[in-house]
Amino acid sequence: MAADIKFTEEHEWLRVEDDLIVVGITEHAAEQLGDVVFIELPEEGTTVSKDDEVVVIESVKAASDILAPLDGEIVEVNDPLTEDPGKVGEDPMGDAWFFKMKIEDLSALDDFMSEADYKDFIS
Amino acid sequence: MSDQATALMRTPLYEFHVAQGAKMVPFAGYEMPVHYPLGVMKEHLHTRAGAGLFDVSHMGQVMLSSSDGFEALALALESIVPVDVLGLAPGRQRYGIFTDETGGILDDLMISNTGDALFLVVNAACKMDDIAHLNASLPDHVTVTEIADRALLALQGPMAEMALARLVPQVIDLKFMDSVRITIDAMEWWISRSGYTGEDGFEISIPAELAPEIADKLIAMEEVEPIGLGARDSLRLEAGLCLYGHDIDTTTSPVEGNIAWAIQKVRRSGGAREGGFPGADRILSELHNGAERKRVGLLPQGRAPMREGTPLFATSESDDQIGEITSGGFGPSAQCPVAMGYLPTELASNGTELFAELRGKRLPVTVAPMPFHATSYKR
C-alpha cells in the first residue's frame, strides 16, 4: 500500500485510484495546521496547472493554500468536507481527501517522495 | 554580536511552557507559547468553560510614584491619558490609553490605584516606548519604575475564582476591576479581577521566582489548563476587545476606535478637568460631533474567516473600498467567523450589509454588535 501513495514537499499526499489521483494533506500538515474551520474546494471540471492554488484551508490559526501537484483536470471534489472541515484533523489521509484529478501521465508521480522519503523530509 | 541584538527574551515561565509541550513562537521580542498540545480551539473553549492560565509576563509592569503625593501623581498622569485618574479609588483599576498630539493612540493600558502609587500594565510591544514617553512627559516629582522582577499571569474563566481561591482565599471578595495587594509567606501578590478574554478572571503579578511554582500548582488543578496566545487572540476577538497595533494605533482616535467610554465625563467638554491631554482638541471635538469612521463588529455571512487586511465595499460591484477588517478569524464559541474593522460612520450601524473581498470574490458581511460572545464579568 505504501508504494501506491506519494508525497509532495507541500505536505500533500497523492494516491492512485483507477486512472485518477486522489489528493489530500498529510497527518503532519494537519497537525501543524491545528483545528480546521473552513475549506474551499475547486469546482469540478476545472483545468489546473501545477502550483495553482486549488484549495483554501483555514485553521483557527491561519489560512493556507493547497497547490495543484501537477497539471490536470479536477474531476471530483469531496463536497461533504466543506460542511465538516474538522474532519481534516481526524482523518487527513482517509475520509478527508480534497479532490480527485486526471493527469496526462501517471508516471509523473514517480518524481514525488515515497512514504519513507517523506518521513525523512519532515524529521 | 548581531545575534544578541535579535535574541528573543524569555519570561520566568519559559521552562514551564516547554515542559507543557507548548509551541513557542516569537512575539513582541519574547519567545511565547502560541498553543499547547490541546490546540487553539480546545484551549479557547476550555477557558470559557473552566479556567485558563495565561502567561502575560511579556507585558510591561510599571510603577509610578510621586514625592508630592497621590493627587499630584494622578494629575500628572492625566496630562498624558484622557482618563479620570484622580477619581480612581484606592484598590480599583481602570482601562486607559496614551494619546498623541494628533489624537491617535500610542498604547492602551490598565491603571491601578495602589493607595499611594499607580501601577500600570502596558502592551509588550510598546513598553519601551511607553516608559520613554512617561519619563519624557511626567514632571520631575514623578518616579517611573519598570517592574522587571515580577511575572504576570492571567487566570480566566468561570472556574478561575474557585481555582485561585485555593491559593488566595481573599479573591472571592474581589469585584470586576478591583486591584489589591496580598502578602502570602512574605511574598506580595498584586491581584486584579480583570483580564482580556471577556470572562471573569484575574491578573496576578507575583515575584518572578515564585511564578513557576504557582503555575504548576494552578495547572495541577483539574479545571485549569495552560492557554497560549492563539486562544488569547480568539477569546479577546469574540469579546469585542481591541488589540493594539491592529484595531487601534496612532492612526486611530479613541472615538474612531469606539473606546470613547474610556474617557470619563470629567475629562470631556464641560467636565471639571476637561481636556489637558495630547490630542484633546480633536478628541473632544469628535466626542461631541462624532468621527468620520468607527470600529465596528462584523459577521461574515458565509463560513470563510475574514482576517486582518480584508478590504470592505458597500456593494458587490463598487470599486471604492470603504473600510478594512483589522482583526478577524473563526470564533470557536460563536461557532462562526467573527471580525472587527473600520467603516464610515454612516455605514456603521448594526445590520448594515456590506461586502468583503476575499481571494478575488465579494462575500457578504453584516455590521453586528459586539461582543460576539456574552461577557461574564463579576460586577
Interface residues (C-beta under 8 A of the other chain):
Chain A: G34 D35 V37 F38 E40 V56 E58 S59 V60 K61 A63 T82 P85
Chain B: V34 H35 G39 V40 M41 K42 H44 G230 S234 R303 A304 P305 R307 G329 F330 P332 P337 R359
